[in-house]
Amino acid sequence: NNGTVSVLANRRLYVVREGKSVFQGPMDQGPAGPDPANPGPGSGPETALPAGLAIGPSQLLYSRENEIAGFDLERKEVTWRIPTEGPVCTEMVAAGNLVYCKDMGRWLYAVDLEKKCVRWKTQVAFDLNPHVIAGDAIYLTQGQEYLSAFRLQDGSLAWKEFLPFFVS
């Protein structure tokens, strides 16, 4: 992660790079919170941010309503946006130059940080459980019945396992 980490504390997001705070902002707006590019009066360098974050090499990715946006930490402005089928409903997980997330429109996305576009997306069942990357696949539950693995390279289904003992 090139020495960049994010810390949530006291309802604020702090981005620290190589031991130095490079960004901070309140986190009490929720997923449909204000756009960091238009934070409102009195925001100054402390910009209000929505939930659903991932840290890239020099950018913060966030979800807001039906989009994923890239926020440049140096310039403190939104530099690109990608529309989604619905609000992002799970945490974003990074692997290499790609960030993976699911939305409420039942899509799993791989967002290319370098090209600032969707590399691929694939239809999945609605589920709010987190997903995990291991090896060359992303693993997630699909509803309450299946555990699935999708290939990181192209989003194709690697395997799907029925969960006979799922406890809700």
C-alpha positions as CSV (number, residue, x, y, z in Angstrom):
1,N,0.0,0.0,0.0
2,N,3.0,2.3,-0.5
3,G,3.1,3.4,3.1
4,T,-0.4,4.9,3.0
5,V,-3.0,3.8,5.6
6,S,-6.4,5.0,6.7
7,V,-7.6,5.1,10.3
8,L,-11.2,5.7,11.5
9,A,-11.3,7.3,14.9
10,N,-14.0,9.4,16.7
11,R,-16.1,9.4,13.5
12,R,-13.2,11.0,11.5
13,L,-11.1,9.5,8.7
14,Y,-7.3,10.1,8.9
15,V,-5.1,9.3,5.9
16,V,-1.4,8.8,7.0
17,R,1.4,8.4,4.5
18,E,4.9,7.6,5.7
19,G,4.1,8.7,9.2
20,K,2.6,12.1,8.2
21,S,-1.1,13.0,8.1
22,V,-2.0,13.9,4.6
23,F,-5.8,14.1,4.9
24,Q,-8.6,14.1,7.5
25,G,-12.3,14.6,7.4
26,P,-15.5,13.8,9.3
27,M,-17.3,10.4,8.6
28,D,-20.7,11.1,10.0
29,Q,-22.4,11.7,6.6
30,G,-23.0,8.1,5.7
31,P,-22.9,6.6,2.2
32,A,-25.0,9.3,0.6
33,G,-23.0,12.1,2.2
34,P,-21.7,15.2,0.5
35,D,-19.3,15.1,-2.4
36,P,-15.8,16.0,-1.3
37,A,-15.6,18.3,-4.3
38,N,-18.5,20.3,-2.9
39,P,-18.2,20.0,0.9
40,G,-20.2,23.1,1.8
41,P,-19.3,26.2,3.8
42,G,-16.6,26.1,6.4
43,S,-15.1,22.8,5.3
44,G,-11.7,24.1,4.3
45,P,-9.0,21.4,4.3
46,E,-11.3,19.1,6.4
47,T,-13.7,17.8,3.8
48,A,-16.8,15.8,4.8
49,L,-16.6,12.3,3.3
50,P,-19.1,9.5,2.9
51,A,-18.4,5.9,3.9
52,G,-17.2,3.1,1.6
53,L,-13.5,3.9,1.2
54,A,-10.3,2.5,-0.2
55,I,-6.9,4.1,-0.4
56,G,-5.0,4.1,-3.7
57,P,-1.4,5.3,-4.3
58,S,-2.3,9.0,-4.2
59,Q,-6.1,8.9,-4.1
60,L,-9.0,8.0,-1.9
61,L,-11.8,6.0,-3.5
62,Y,-15.3,6.5,-2.1
63,S,-18.8,5.6,-3.0
64,R,-21.6,8.1,-3.0
65,E,-25.2,7.3,-4.2
66,N,-24.7,5.5,-7.6
67,E,-21.0,6.1,-8.2
68,I,-17.5,5.4,-7.3
69,A,-15.2,8.4,-7.3
70,G,-11.5,9.1,-7.0
71,F,-10.5,11.9,-4.7
72,D,-6.9,13.2,-5.2
73,L,-5.3,13.5,-1.8
74,E,-2.7,16.1,-2.9
75,R,-5.1,18.4,-4.8
76,K,-8.0,17.6,-2.5
77,E,-10.6,17.3,-5.3
78,V,-12.6,14.7,-7.1
79,T,-10.7,13.8,-10.3
80,W,-12.9,11.0,-11.8
81,R,-16.2,9.2,-11.3
82,I,-17.6,5.9,-12.4
83,P,-21.4,5.2,-12.4
84,T,-22.7,2.1,-10.6
85,E,-26.0,0.3,-10.8
86,G,-26.7,1.1,-7.2
87,P,-25.0,2.4,-4.0
88,V,-21.9,0.4,-3.0
89,C,-22.9,-1.8,-0.1
90,T,-19.7,-3.4,1.0
91,E,-16.2,-2.3,1.8
92,M,-13.8,-1.8,-1.1
93,V,-10.9,-4.3,-1.2
94,A,-7.7,-3.5,-3.1
95,A,-5.3,-5.8,-4.8
96,G,-2.6,-4.4,-7.0
97,N,-4.1,-1.6,-9.2
98,L,-7.6,-2.9,-8.9
99,V,-10.3,-2.2,-6.2
100,Y,-13.2,-4.6,-5.8
101,C,-16.7,-3.8,-4.4
102,K,-20.3,-4.9,-4.6
103,D,-23.3,-2.6,-5.1
104,M,-27.0,-2.9,-4.2
105,G,-27.8,-3.4,-7.9
106,R,-26.2,-6.9,-7.4
107,W,-23.0,-6.2,-9.3
108,L,-19.4,-7.0,-8.3
109,Y,-17.0,-4.5,-9.8
110,A,-13.2,-4.5,-10.5
111,V,-12.2,-0.8,-10.8
112,D,-8.8,-0.1,-12.5
113,L,-7.1,2.7,-10.5
114,E,-4.6,3.5,-13.3
115,K,-7.1,3.7,-16.1
116,K,-9.9,5.0,-13.9
117,C,-12.5,2.7,-15.3
118,V,-14.4,-0.5,-14.6
119,R,-12.1,-3.4,-15.8
120,W,-15.0,-5.8,-15.4
121,K,-18.3,-6.3,-13.6
122,T,-20.3,-9.4,-13.0
123,Q,-23.8,-10.1,-11.7
124,V,-24.0,-11.5,-8.1
125,A,-26.7,-12.2,-5.6
126,F,-27.5,-9.5,-3.1
127,D,-25.5,-9.8,0.1
128,L,-24.0,-7.4,2.6
129,N,-21.3,-9.7,3.8
130,P,-17.7,-8.7,3.2
131,H,-15.6,-10.3,0.5
132,V,-12.0,-11.6,0.7
133,I,-9.2,-11.8,-1.9
134,A,-6.9,-14.8,-1.7
135,G,-4.7,-16.0,-4.5
136,D,-6.2,-15.1,-7.9
137,A,-9.8,-15.0,-6.7
138,I,-12.3,-12.9,-4.8
139,Y,-14.5,-14.9,-2.4
140,L,-18.0,-13.8,-1.4
141,T,-21.3,-15.3,-0.2
142,Q,-24.2,-15.1,-2.6
143,G,-27.3,-14.7,-0.6
144,Q,-27.6,-17.2,2.3
145,E,-27.0,-20.3,0.2
146,Y,-23.6,-20.1,-1.7
147,L,-20.0,-19.3,-1.3
148,S,-18.5,-18.3,-4.6
149,A,-15.1,-17.5,-6.0
150,F,-14.6,-15.1,-9.0
151,R,-11.4,-14.8,-11.0
152,L,-9.6,-11.5,-10.3
153,Q,-8.5,-11.3,-14.0
154,D,-11.9,-11.2,-15.6
155,G,-14.7,-11.7,-13.1
156,S,-15.6,-15.2,-14.3
157,L,-17.0,-17.7,-11.8
158,A,-14.2,-20.0,-10.7
159,W,-16.4,-22.1,-8.4
160,K,-19.6,-22.0,-6.4
161,E,-20.3,-24.1,-3.3
162,F,-23.7,-24.7,-1.6
163,L,-23.7,-23.8,2.1
164,P,-26.0,-26.4,3.6
165,F,-25.5,-25.3,7.2
166,F,-25.8,-21.6,6.8
167,V,-27.1,-20.0,10.0
168,S,-28.8,-16.7,9.7
